[in-house]
Amino acid sequence: MPKAYRIALVTSGRADYGLLKPLWLALKADEHFEPTMIATGAHLVKEQGDTLAVLQSEGIEPLRQIDMQFEGDQPAELGAACGRGLQGFSDLFQREAFDLLVILGDRFEMLSVAMAAMLNRLPIAHLHGGEATFGLIDDAVRHSLTKMAALHFVSHPDYARRVMQMGEQPERVFSVGAIGLDNIQQITLLSKKELAERTALDWAKPTILLTYHPVTLNDPTSGYQEMTSVLNAVKQSGLQTLITMPNIDAGGGQVYQAILDIQQQAPQQFHLVKSLGQQGYLSAMQHCALVLGNSSSGIIEAASFKKPVVNIGERQRGRVTAHNVLHVECEQQAILQAIETASSASFQQSLADLRNPYGEGQTAQKIVQHLKSLPLNDQAWLLKKGFYDWPKQEGGL
């Protein structure tokens, strides 16, 4: 048997680690591959829940660390962190002879990772390309990563077409579904009693699962007011609410401060957790009454649980959504009305036959099978990908 391919997977925080773990396990189980996990970004920021300890406790090995040394959420501070990331990843990729780098999504930290890979002639496989999220720098980041990548594993056929519209060769684009759905099949979820012990909440009560991240193309100073509007609507609903941490983005500190302030006002209603872990988060989604906020999990994973979702603002606009998602502006009364609609028996009954447009799992195995069929030992083929032109149409330019 030829040598196993050395695959590096980069995770920048709790969210993408949860998505990458099924692929990590599938690669670990296959003798054709030797995966290495690299933790960076929020994993090394204690205020984000010390999630590096989660990877270590789960026996992720080999595990490398690149500390970008985040010092705040202002643009200059984020830019400096990316500069440190570029240096750290460049050094790592020069030392270690990886055959392929796997990155996911649209986090700005990944630009420095991808640039370091390009400088080291390390081919990139990109997950979740072709998606659209209005109101965010994430679109520009995601599409930039697509152009840097040699291979593309997308979550929906619509996104495969978008990637090809960007000039990527069809034989390099694979529609495999959303990898986060693998976790729903593979992880044993907690019962309400077990989840109550972990979160100190009574899950017999209707509970909102709330995740709200900064909208990075908005004025960074607007984060506090936006989150206050969200939280006041929830407060008015009277529903018990579990809140997860906002991302490290411009304006993230303001969103976090708004959460702390509402907790002081209504400590019995609002409960903040810095990190639930994938098992805890999916268990909370299974047992909650509805999902609220602007996280991609409300668009992708929630449909598999047939959960009502109130999606706020533009952050996830542009993504394919099932009919469990109600889109509202970030305005207090509109959010409250949407919560009431999502909580109604008639709306919940309408979700009985809901199918998730992002598939039913097994995405990691599909990716592994594709990787095994590709010439990963041919660096020239991977790096010199060319540009795919759409066929000209009659009467077109």
KEFI-620962 format. One line per field, with one value per residue: residue in one letter; x, y, z of N, C-alpha, C, CB in turn. Coordinates in steps of 0.1 Angstrom, whole numbers. Glycine has a CB too. Layout:
BEGIN
residu: [A/...]
n_u: [X/...]
n_v: [Y/...]
n_w: [Z/...]
ca_u: [X/...]
ca_v: [Y/...]
ca_w: [Z/...]
c_u: [X/...]
c_v: [Y/...]
c_w: [Z/...]
cb_u: [X/...]
cb_v: [Y/...]
cb_w: [Z/...]
***
This chain:
BEGIN
residu: [M/P/K/A/Y/R/I/A/L/V/T/S/G/R/A/D/Y/G/L/L/K/P/L/W/L/A/L/K/A/D/E/H/F/E/P/T/M/I/A/T/G/A/H/L/V/K/E/Q/G/D/T/L/A/V/L/Q/S/E/G/I/E/P/L/R/Q/I/D/M/Q/F/E/G/D/Q/P/A/E/L/G/A/A/C/G/R/G/L/Q/G/F/S/D/L/F/Q/R/E/A/F/D/L/L/V/I/L/G/D/R/F/E/M/L/S/V/A/M/A/A/M/L/N/R/L/P/I/A/H/L/H/G/G/E/A/T/F/G/L/I/D/D/A/V/R/H/S/L/T/K/M/A/A/L/H/F/V/S/H/P/D/Y/A/R/R/V/M/Q/M/G/E/Q/P/E/R/V/F/S/V/G/A/I/G/L/D/N/I/Q/Q/I/T/L/L/S/K/K/E/L/A/E/R/T/A/L/D/W/A/K/P/T/I/L/L/T/Y/H/P/V/T/L/N/D/P/T/S/G/Y/Q/E/M/T/S/V/L/N/A/V/K/Q/S/G/L/Q/T/L/I/T/M/P/N/I/D/A/G/G/G/Q/V/Y/Q/A/I/L/D/I/Q/Q/Q/A/P/Q/Q/F/H/L/V/K/S/L/G/Q/Q/G/Y/L/S/A/M/Q/H/C/A/L/V/L/G/N/S/S/S/G/I/I/E/A/A/S/F/K/K/P/V/V/N/I/G/E/R/Q/R/G/R/V/T/A/H/N/V/L/H/V/E/C/E/Q/Q/A/I/L/Q/A/I/E/T/A/S/S/A/S/F/Q/Q/S/L/A/D/L/R/N/P/Y/G/E/G/Q/T/A/Q/K/I/V/Q/H/L/K/S/L/P/L/N/D/Q/A/W/L/L/K/K/G/F/Y/D/W/P/K/Q/E/G/G/L]
n_u: [8/5/21/3/-18/-11/-32/-42/-64/-80/-93/-111/-127/-154/-176/-169/-152/-170/-183/-162/-154/-167/-155/-129/-129/-137/-115/-95/-102/-96/-71/-58/-52/-36/-46/-41/-50/-54/-55/-68/-74/-104/-103/-81/-87/-95/-119/-138/-146/-126/-121/-102/-95/-115/-110/-86/-95/-111/-94/-81/-56/-28/-24/-20/-12/-18/-14/-32/-33/-55/-64/-86/-116/-116/-111/-83/-71/-80/-69/-42/-40/-46/-23/-3/-13/-8/20/25/12/25/51/45/35/57/74/61/53/26/0/-25/-47/-75/-101/-129/-158/-162/-148/-129/-104/-94/-84/-58/-47/-52/-37/-11/-9/-10/14/32/27/7/-20/-55/-86/-119/-147/-182/-184/-197/-220/-242/-243/-258/-249/-225/-189/-182/-191/-173/-150/-155/-158/-133/-117/-127/-116/-89/-88/-83/-101/-136/-161/-194/-225/-250/-268/-273/-253/-231/-234/-229/-202/-190/-198/-180/-157/-146/-135/-158/-152/-139/-157/-180/-211/-221/-238/-246/-221/-225/-248/-241/-234/-258/-267/-247/-240/-248/-275/-284/-307/-337/-334/-306/-296/-306/-291/-266/-270/-283/-310/-346/-358/-384/-399/-410/-384/-362/-335/-309/-287/-267/-248/-224/-232/-212/-209/-223/-223/-199/-204/-231/-238/-246/-271/-286/-285/-298/-324/-332/-330/-349/-372/-374/-375/-400/-416/-415/-404/-382/-347/-318/-286/-260/-224/-214/-196/-160/-158/-158/-174/-184/-178/-197/-221/-219/-218/-244/-258/-248/-259/-287/-289/-285/-308/-329/-323/-335/-347/-328/-300/-266/-243/-209/-197/-213/-205/-206/-224/-240/-250/-265/-283/-297/-309/-326/-344/-354/-380/-380/-356/-336/-322/-292/-276/-259/-266/-293/-304/-294/-289/-313/-335/-334/-344/-369/-376/-390/-378/-366/-352/-330/-325/-300/-279/-280/-294/-299/-291/-301/-332/-354/-390/-394/-382/-386/-381/-371/-368/-343/-359/-377/-406/-412/-397/-408/-434/-428/-417/-441/-456/-440/-442/-467/-493/-503/-483/-462/-473/-473/-448/-445/-439/-415/-385/-350/-332/-305/-297/-292/-271/-241/-221/-193/-183/-188/-171/-146/-146/-145/-120/-103/-106/-93/-64/-43/-17/-6/6/9/-14/-34/-27/-26/-52/-67/-93/-127/-149/-183/-205/-211/-241/-268/-269/-257/-231]
n_v: [-12/23/52/68/96/128/147/179/195/224/242/269/275/266/261/253/232/213/207/197/174/149/144/142/119/100/101/93/67/55/38/50/76/101/121/154/176/211/237/269/305/313/291/293/314/323/335/327/302/283/262/247/228/210/197/184/168/151/135/142/138/136/170/203/237/270/301/330/351/370/402/419/431/450/464/468/453/427/425/425/401/383/387/376/350/343/342/322/299/297/290/266/250/249/234/209/183/183/169/178/204/210/232/251/268/303/320/348/344/322/332/339/314/300/316/312/285/286/299/279/260/241/222/230/219/229/233/239/260/285/295/320/349/376/409/405/403/378/366/376/366/338/333/341/321/300/305/301/274/240/218/213/209/210/220/219/214/239/255/243/249/277/278/268/288/306/299/275/242/217/190/192/199/189/179/173/175/189/188/190/176/150/148/147/122/106/114/106/120/142/135/153/155/150/171/192/189/196/223/236/243/241/219/211/233/256/266/290/287/306/323/349/367/393/415/419/437/459/489/486/496/492/468/465/478/463/437/443/449/424/409/423/417/390/390/401/381/363/337/312/313/301/312/314/320/350/352/359/387/419/441/421/422/442/429/409/424/434/411/404/426/422/399/407/421/402/376/351/344/345/328/323/305/296/276/249/226/202/180/190/213/204/188/207/220/199/198/223/249/267/280/308/338/345/325/300/274/275/276/253/228/229/222/194/186/195/220/251/282/314/337/363/394/401/383/355/356/347/321/287/278/258/255/259/282/315/347/378/413/431/441/450/445/431/408/398/392/372/352/345/335/313/298/289/264/257/265/248/223/224/216/189/172/180/182/182/204/201/176/143/135/115/128/131/105/105/126/114/92/105/118/96/88/107/121/127/126/140/169/189/187/194/220/235/245/259/278/276/282/292/278/297/316/316/346/359/377]
n_w: [0/-8/8/35/31/44/61/70/92/100/128/141/162/185/169/142/149/158/134/119/132/125/100/108/124/104/87/104/108/84/66/45/52/73/96/110/135/138/160/164/166/183/200/216/233/264/273/256/264/268/248/237/256/253/229/237/258/244/231/208/186/165/177/169/177/169/180/176/192/201/209/212/197/177/144/138/157/151/126/132/146/126/111/128/127/100/100/119/108/84/92/104/82/66/82/85/63/49/29/21/29/50/52/65/57/64/81/91/100/85/62/66/71/47/29/39/33/5/-1/7/-12/-6/-12/-10/4/5/25/25/6/-18/-6/6/26/36/45/57/62/57/32/13/24/23/-5/-14/-3/-17/-43/-37/-32/-41/-42/-37/-14/-12/3/-9/-40/-53/-44/-54/-81/-79/-71/-94/-112/-103/-116/-110/-118/-128/-122/-98/-79/-54/-44/-13/8/41/66/93/99/102/128/142/136/147/173/207/221/249/274/286/314/318/304/319/342/332/324/344/340/338/316/311/309/283/261/247/224/220/198/188/166/158/131/106/85/93/112/137/162/165/176/203/205/187/198/222/213/204/228/245/232/236/264/267/258/278/279/290/285/268/262/239/233/215/184/179/165/148/169/186/213/222/218/236/260/261/266/292/306/304/318/344/348/345/358/362/339/317/306/303/284/279/264/251/239/213/217/238/227/204/218/233/212/203/224/229/226/205/180/180/166/147/137/116/123/129/104/91/108/125/110/108/132/131/141/150/137/143/124/125/110/84/84/77/54/21/21/14/27/47/53/80/89/99/87/100/106/126/149/177/181/158/161/185/176/157/174/187/166/158/181/180/179/154/136/144/139/111/104/104/83/74/55/55/36/33/33/48/64/66/53/58/52/24/16/22/5/-20/-18/-17/-44/-58/-74/-51/-48/-69/-71/-89/-105/-85/-78/-102/-114/-133/-151/-152/-178/-182/-207/-236/-243/-267/-284/-264/-246]
ca_u: [0/13/20/-9/-18/-11/-43/-43/-77/-79/-105/-109/-136/-163/-186/-163/-147/-181/-186/-151/-151/-171/-145/-117/-131/-137/-101/-87/-106/-92/-57/-52/-50/-31/-50/-36/-59/-47/-65/-63/-85/-111/-99/-71/-92/-102/-132/-147/-149/-115/-126/-90/-95/-125/-103/-77/-102/-117/-83/-77/-41/-20/-31/-11/-18/-13/-21/-32/-32/-65/-63/-98/-125/-115/-105/-69/-67/-83/-59/-29/-41/-44/-8/3/-17/-1/34/25/8/36/62/41/34/71/81/54/50/12/-4/-37/-53/-90/-107/-144/-167/-161/-142/-118/-91/-90/-77/-43/-44/-51/-25/1/-9/-6/29/39/23/-1/-33/-66/-99/-127/-161/-193/-183/-208/-231/-244/-248/-258/-246/-213/-177/-181/-192/-160/-140/-158/-155/-119/-112/-130/-106/-76/-89/-82/-112/-147/-172/-204/-236/-263/-265/-273/-240/-222/-234/-223/-188/-186/-199/-168/-146/-140/-138/-169/-147/-134/-168/-187/-222/-221/-246/-240/-214/-231/-259/-235/-234/-271/-268/-236/-238/-259/-280/-287/-321/-340/-328/-292/-293/-309/-280/-255/-272/-291/-323/-357/-362/-398/-404/-406/-371/-356/-321/-305/-273/-267/-235/-223/-234/-199/-209/-230/-215/-196/-210/-245/-241/-252/-285/-292/-287/-308/-337/-335/-333/-361/-384/-374/-379/-414/-422/-415/-398/-368/-338/-304/-279/-246/-215/-212/-183/-150/-159/-160/-187/-187/-178/-209/-232/-217/-222/-258/-262/-245/-268/-300/-289/-286/-322/-338/-314/-342/-351/-317/-289/-256/-232/-198/-196/-221/-200/-215/-234/-249/-258/-276/-293/-305/-317/-336/-354/-359/-392/-376/-343/-337/-309/-287/-266/-262/-272/-307/-307/-290/-292/-326/-345/-334/-352/-382/-377/-393/-366/-368/-339/-330/-316/-295/-267/-281/-302/-292/-289/-313/-339/-367/-401/-394/-375/-392/-371/-376/-358/-339/-367/-383/-419/-412/-391/-418/-445/-423/-417/-454/-460/-432/-446/-481/-495/-505/-470/-454/-479/-470/-434/-445/-433/-403/-373/-339/-326/-290/-294/-295/-259/-231/-213/-179/-179/-188/-158/-135/-146/-140/-106/-97/-107/-86/-49/-38/-2/-2/5/7/-29/-41/-24/-28/-66/-73/-105/-138/-158/-196/-208/-218/-255/-272/-272/-251/-218]
ca_v: [0/35/60/75/110/136/157/189/201/236/246/282/277/255/257/246/219/203/203/190/162/137/141/138/105/92/100/85/53/50/36/59/90/104/135/162/187/223/246/283/315/313/279/297/326/317/341/319/289/274/251/238/217/200/189/176/158/141/127/146/137/148/183/214/250/283/311/343/362/380/412/427/429/462/459/468/442/415/424/421/386/375/387/365/337/340/338/309/288/296/283/252/243/247/223/197/180/179/167/185/212/211/244/251/280/317/327/356/338/312/338/338/300/297/323/304/272/289/302/267/250/231/223/232/214/238/229/249/271/288/299/335/354/390/418/401/401/363/363/379/356/324/333/341/308/291/307/296/260/231/209/219/200/219/214/219/216/253/261/237/258/290/276/266/301/314/295/262/231/208/177/195/204/178/183/162/178/196/178/191/167/138/147/144/107/99/117/103/133/141/136/165/154/151/185/200/188/203/237/242/248/231/218/209/246/260/273/295/286/319/326/360/371/406/416/425/449/470/497/478/501/490/455/466/481/452/426/448/447/409/404/429/409/377/393/404/368/356/324/308/314/298/321/310/331/355/350/370/395/433/443/410/427/449/419/402/433/434/398/405/436/416/389/414/425/391/364/338/341/345/320/324/294/300/266/237/214/197/172/198/222/197/183/219/222/189/199/237/252/273/285/323/345/346/314/290/262/276/273/239/217/229/215/180/184/200/230/265/291/329/341/378/403/397/375/343/358/342/306/279/275/251/264/261/294/328/358/390/424/432/451/443/440/421/396/392/386/360/342/341/326/301/290/285/250/255/265/236/212/225/211/175/165/188/176/191/206/199/161/135/130/106/137/128/94/109/133/105/84/114/120/84/86/118/120/136/126/148/183/198/187/200/234/242/241/265/285/270/292/288/278/309/314/323/360/365/384]
ca_w: [0/-8/20/38/29/56/60/81/94/109/135/147/173/189/159/131/154/158/121/113/139/118/90/115/128/92/82/114/106/71/65/35/56/86/98/121/138/142/167/164/168/196/208/225/240/275/274/247/270/269/241/234/265/248/219/244/266/235/226/194/185/169/178/169/181/164/188/169/203/200/220/212/185/168/131/138/166/144/115/138/149/113/107/136/122/88/103/126/99/74/98/106/69/61/90/83/49/47/15/18/40/50/59/64/58/61/92/85/104/76/51/69/70/32/23/43/25/-9/-1/9/-22/1/-18/0/2/12/28/26/-3/-26/2/6/38/33/56/64/54/55/18/6/29/17/-20/-16/0/-29/-53/-32/-29/-52/-41/-31/-9/-9/11/-16/-55/-57/-40/-64/-93/-76/-71/-108/-117/-100/-125/-106/-127/-123/-117/-85/-71/-50/-36/-4/20/53/74/106/101/106/143/146/135/154/188/216/227/263/278/293/327/317/299/330/351/326/322/355/335/338/302/310/305/269/262/235/222/213/194/180/163/152/117/104/76/99/121/148/174/166/181/216/203/180/208/232/207/205/242/250/226/243/277/267/255/291/278/295/273/269/252/237/232/202/178/180/153/152/176/194/227/225/219/249/271/262/273/306/312/305/328/356/349/346/359/362/325/308/311/293/285/270/254/254/232/202/223/246/218/197/228/235/200/203/235/230/219/192/178/177/164/133/135/105/129/128/90/86/117/131/101/111/144/128/150/145/138/140/119/126/102/71/85/70/42/9/22/11/39/47/57/94/92/98/86/105/108/140/155/189/180/148/167/194/168/151/185/190/155/159/192/179/176/139/129/147/131/97/102/106/71/70/51/55/22/33/33/60/70/58/45/60/44/10/14/23/-7/-31/-16/-21/-58/-65/-74/-41/-49/-80/-66/-100/-108/-75/-77/-114/-116/-145/-149/-160/-184/-186/-221/-241/-247/-280/-283/-252/-249]
c_u: [9/12/7/-8/-20/-21/-43/-57/-75/-92/-102/-118/-145/-172/-180/-157/-158/-184/-174/-149/-155/-161/-132/-118/-131/-123/-93/-90/-101/-77/-50/-48/-44/-34/-43/-46/-51/-57/-59/-75/-91/-108/-89/-74/-100/-117/-142/-150/-138/-117/-114/-90/-105/-118/-93/-84/-108/-106/-79/-62/-37/-27/-20/-19/-11/-21/-20/-32/-42/-64/-76/-105/-125/-108/-90/-64/-69/-73/-46/-29/-40/-30/0/0/-10/13/34/22/19/47/58/40/48/78/75/50/36/9/-16/-41/-68/-94/-122/-149/-161/-155/-130/-105/-85/-83/-62/-39/-42/-40/-12/2/-4/9/37/35/16/-15/-44/-79/-108/-141/-170/-190/-196/-220/-231/-249/-247/-255/-233/-201/-175/-182/-179/-150/-142/-155/-140/-112/-115/-120/-92/-76/-88/-94/-123/-158/-183/-217/-250/-260/-265/-259/-229/-222/-228/-207/-183/-188/-186/-155/-140/-145/-148/-163/-141/-145/-177/-198/-224/-230/-239/-234/-219/-242/-254/-236/-247/-273/-258/-235/-251/-263/-285/-303/-324/-334/-313/-288/-296/-297/-268/-257/-279/-304/-333/-362/-376/-405/-401/-394/-367/-341/-317/-290/-274/-253/-235/-225/-223/-199/-217/-219/-212/-201/-225/-249/-248/-267/-292/-295/-298/-322/-341/-338/-345/-373/-385/-379/-395/-422/-424/-409/-384/-359/-324/-296/-264/-238/-215/-198/-173/-150/-160/-173/-191/-188/-191/-221/-231/-221/-237/-264/-260/-255/-282/-301/-290/-301/-331/-330/-322/-346/-340/-305/-279/-246/-222/-196/-204/-214/-210/-227/-245/-257/-269/-287/-303/-314/-329/-347/-359/-373/-390/-362/-344/-323/-305/-276/-269/-268/-288/-312/-305/-294/-307/-337/-346/-342/-366/-386/-381/-380/-370/-354/-339/-320/-311/-284/-268/-290/-293/-289/-302/-319/-351/-378/-403/-388/-384/-382/-378/-364/-354/-346/-376/-397/-420/-407/-401/-429/-440/-422/-431/-459/-453/-436/-460/-482/-497/-492/-462/-460/-476/-456/-434/-438/-421/-391/-361/-332/-311/-287/-297/-282/-250/-222/-198/-175/-179/-175/-146/-134/-141/-125/-98/-97/-99/-71/-42/-23/3/-4/3/-8/-37/-39/-27/-42/-73/-86/-116/-148/-172/-198/-215/-232/-258/-275/-265/-238/-207]
c_v: [12/42/66/89/118/148/166/195/213/240/259/284/265/251/249/233/209/198/194/176/149/133/136/123/96/90/92/70/46/50/45/73/91/119/141/174/199/233/260/292/314/302/283/310/321/323/334/305/279/261/242/226/206/191/179/165/147/133/130/147/131/161/194/227/261/294/325/354/373/389/421/424/441/457/458/456/428/414/420/406/378/375/377/351/333/336/324/297/286/288/268/244/241/236/210/195/175/178/175/192/213/223/244/265/293/326/335/351/329/319/337/324/296/304/316/291/275/292/290/256/239/232/223/225/223/232/241/262/273/293/315/339/370/398/414/401/386/359/365/369/342/323/334/328/298/293/302/281/252/221/216/209/209/212/213/221/231/259/255/245/271/289/275/280/310/309/282/251/221/196/179/199/192/182/171/164/185/186/179/181/153/136/143/128/100/102/113/115/131/141/149/166/156/166/195/201/196/218/244/248/237/230/213/222/249/269/277/292/297/320/338/365/385/405/425/436/461/478/489/483/498/476/455/468/469/441/430/446/432/405/410/421/396/379/395/391/360/342/323/308/310/305/315/322/336/352/362/377/410/435/432/413/434/439/412/411/434/422/399/415/430/406/395/418/414/378/351/334/338/337/319/312/298/289/253/224/210/189/180/207/215/191/195/221/211/192/213/238/258/278/300/328/346/336/305/278/263/274/259/228/217/222/200/176/189/212/244/273/305/334/357/384/396/387/362/344/354/327/299/276/267/260/265/275/307/339/371/400/424/443/444/437/429/408/390/385/373/349/337/331/313/292/285/270/248/256/252/224/212/219/196/167/172/179/186/192/203/184/155/129/122/115/134/116/97/117/124/97/92/116/108/82/97/116/130/136/135/163/192/199/195/215/242/238/248/272/279/281/285/288/291/306/321/338/367/371/373]
c_w: [0/5/22/36/42/54/72/81/104/115/142/159/175/178/148/136/154/145/115/120/132/107/96/118/115/86/91/111/93/69/54/39/70/89/110/123/143/147/167/168/182/205/219/233/251/277/265/252/271/261/236/243/261/238/227/252/257/227/212/193/172/168/179/173/175/171/181/179/201/212/220/199/176/155/132/146/158/132/120/141/137/108/115/131/109/91/110/117/88/79/100/93/63/69/87/69/48/32/11/31/39/58/56/65/55/72/87/89/93/64/53/67/55/26/27/35/11/-10/0/-1/-16/-5/-7/-5/11/13/30/18/-11/-19/2/20/37/46/63/55/50/40/11/11/22/2/-23/-13/-11/-40/-49/-32/-42/-53/-33/-27/-4/-3/3/-31/-59/-54/-50/-77/-91/-77/-86/-115/-114/-107/-120/-115/-121/-117/-103/-75/-67/-41/-26/8/31/63/89/109/104/121/148/146/145/169/195/223/241/264/284/307/327/313/310/340/346/326/334/351/336/323/300/306/290/269/248/235/214/210/184/178/157/137/112/94/81/107/133/161/176/173/194/214/196/190/218/226/207/219/248/244/233/257/278/264/268/290/283/283/277/258/251/233/217/197/181/166/158/157/185/209/231/226/232/261/272/268/288/313/314/316/342/359/352/347/359/348/316/314/300/295/275/260/259/249/222/208/230/237/210/206/231/224/199/213/236/223/205/192/174/175/149/130/123/110/128/113/86/96/122/123/104/123/143/138/144/147/135/137/118/117/89/72/77/58/30/10/19/25/37/53/72/98/89/98/91/106/123/146/165/186/169/153/176/186/162/161/187/179/156/170/191/175/161/132/131/140/116/94/103/95/66/66/50/41/21/35/47/67/60/50/46/52/29/7/13/10/-19/-30/-20/-36/-66/-64/-64/-41/-61/-77/-77/-104/-98/-76/-90/-119/-128/-141/-158/-165/-187/-201/-225/-246/-260/-277/-271/-256/-250]
cb_u: [-10/9/32/-13/-29/3/-56/-32/-88/-73/-110/-110/-144/-171/-192/-153/-141/-193/-188/-138/-158/-185/-143/-115/-144/-146/-95/-91/-121/-98/-53/-62/-63/-15/-65/-22/-69/-40/-67/-58/-96/-126/-94/-57/-100/-94/-131/-141/-161/-112/-134/-77/-99/-137/-95/-69/-113/-126/-87/-83/-36/-7/-40/-5/-18/-14/-15/-45/-18/-79/-51/-95/-139/-108/-109/-63/-75/-97/-58/-26/-55/-53/-3/0/-32/-1/40/15/-5/41/65/27/25/79/79/42/60/2/-6/-48/-47/-96/-100/-150/-171/-174/-138/-120/-92/-102/-81/-40/-55/-64/-25/1/-23/-14/32/37/35/-1/-36/-68/-101/-128/-161/-194/-172/-212/-231/-253/-239/-272/-257/-215/-165/-191/-203/-156/-140/-173/-163/-113/-119/-144/-106/-73/-102/-70/-108/-153/-166/-208/-239/-273/-275/-284/-236/-225/-249/-227/-184/-195/-211/-165/-136/-144/-125/-178/-137/-124/-176/-178/-235/-207/-252/-250/-199/-236/-267/-220/-230/-282/-265/-223/-236/-255/-291/-281/-326/-355/-332/-286/-302/-322/-276/-252/-281/-282/-322/-368/-353/-404/-399/-418/-360/-358/-317/-310/-266/-276/-228/-210/-248/-189/-215/-241/-221/-181/-207/-251/-228/-246/-286/-283/-274/-305/-337/-322/-321/-362/-381/-360/-373/-417/-415/-429/-399/-368/-338/-302/-278/-245/-201/-215/-184/-135/-172/-157/-198/-178/-166/-212/-231/-202/-215/-264/-254/-231/-269/-305/-276/-277/-326/-347/-307/-354/-359/-313/-294/-248/-238/-185/-181/-235/-197/-208/-229/-241/-248/-269/-287/-296/-309/-330/-347/-349/-401/-386/-335/-344/-298/-283/-264/-249/-268/-312/-299/-275/-283/-330/-342/-320/-345/-393/-365/-405/-355/-374/-335/-328/-305/-290/-264/-288/-307/-279/-285/-309/-342/-366/-414/-387/-362/-403/-366/-382/-363/-323/-376/-383/-429/-404/-378/-423/-449/-409/-411/-464/-456/-417/-446/-488/-508/-514/-462/-454/-495/-470/-425/-460/-443/-399/-375/-328/-329/-284/-280/-305/-262/-239/-215/-176/-189/-200/-156/-136/-160/-148/-103/-103/-121/-90/-43/-43/3/-11/18/16/-34/-37/-10/-18/-74/-76/-103/-146/-152/-207/-216/-210/-264/-284/-287/-248/-215]
cb_v: [0/44/70/72/115/141/150/200/191/248/235/293/289/259/270/254/221/210/215/198/162/138/154/146/103/98/114/89/51/59/22/60/97/102/135/168/184/230/241/288/312/314/268/299/335/320/356/318/284/271/255/246/223/207/197/185/165/148/112/160/128/149/183/216/251/284/313/343/367/374/421/442/425/474/469/481/442/415/438/429/383/382/401/367/337/353/348/309/291/310/289/252/251/260/226/196/171/189/152/176/227/198/257/242/281/322/318/371/330/305/353/343/291/301/338/301/265/301/312/262/245/233/210/248/199/252/220/253/268/276/294/340/349/395/417/386/406/355/372/393/355/321/344/352/303/295/322/301/257/222/196/230/190/227/222/230/208/261/258/222/260/295/263/256/308/313/305/260/223/205/171/206/215/167/186/160/165/205/181/205/166/137/161/151/103/103/132/91/139/153/124/168/141/141/188/196/173/198/239/252/253/236/208/204/258/267/264/310/272/331/313/372/361/412/422/415/444/465/511/477/516/490/448/477/494/446/422/462/452/401/408/443/407/370/405/414/360/354/320/295/329/282/335/299/327/370/349/364/391/442/445/398/435/459/409/398/446/436/386/410/448/410/381/426/433/391/365/339/353/359/305/337/280/302/262/238/203/189/161/206/229/185/178/231/221/175/196/246/261/284/276/330/338/360/306/287/260/290/282/239/217/243/218/175/192/189/232/271/286/337/335/382/407/409/372/332/373/349/303/266/288/238/259/250/295/330/359/389/437/434/458/453/452/426/399/403/396/362/349/352/333/304/299/294/244/266/278/234/212/239/217/170/163/198/169/186/219/207/159/123/122/96/151/125/82/118/144/96/79/127/123/72/87/131/122/132/112/145/187/194/172/195/236/238/244/255/301/260/298/296/266/316/319/315/362/354/393]
cb_w: [12/-19/20/53/19/60/57/80/99/101/144/137/171/201/153/123/168/165/112/115/153/112/82/128/135/82/81/128/107/59/63/23/56/86/101/118/149/129/182/150/158/193/200/218/230/288/271/233/263/283/229/235/279/242/209/253/274/225/227/190/197/160/191/155/197/148/202/160/203/199/218/213/189/175/120/144/179/138/109/151/156/102/110/151/119/79/113/137/92/69/112/112/60/63/104/93/43/53/12/13/41/55/55/75/72/57/104/91/117/71/50/83/76/26/28/58/25/-14/10/23/-30/16/-27/1/6/4/41/41/-13/-33/16/-5/51/29/66/69/62/63/12/9/44/19/-27/-6/14/-34/-57/-18/-22/-51/-35/-41/2/-21/23/-11/-62/-49/-26/-67/-97/-63/-63/-115/-112/-85/-125/-91/-130/-134/-126/-86/-78/-43/-44/1/25/59/74/109/88/101/148/138/121/148/189/226/218/270/288/294/334/307/287/337/353/312/310/363/321/347/296/323/314/262/268/233/216/222/187/185/153/155/113/101/62/109/125/149/175/152/184/225/195/169/214/236/193/200/251/246/211/244/283/255/245/295/263/303/268/268/257/226/236/201/163/183/144/139/165/192/230/214/207/250/269/247/267/308/303/292/328/357/337/333/372/371/320/303/315/293/283/278/252/249/242/192/232/256/208/189/241/239/187/206/248/224/228/189/168/188/172/130/148/98/143/132/80/85/129/133/86/112/156/129/158/152/128/152/105/141/110/64/99/80/41/8/37/4/46/56/50/101/84/110/71/119/103/140/144/200/176/136/175/203/157/144/197/191/141/160/205/168/183/134/133/162/133/93/113/107/60/81/37/65/17/44/30/57/82/50/49/75/47/7/24/35/-10/-30/-1/-15/-62/-59/-88/-27/-51/-93/-58/-112/-109/-61/-73/-125/-104/-156/-152/-151/-197/-179/-225/-253/-236/-286/-282/-242/-237]
***
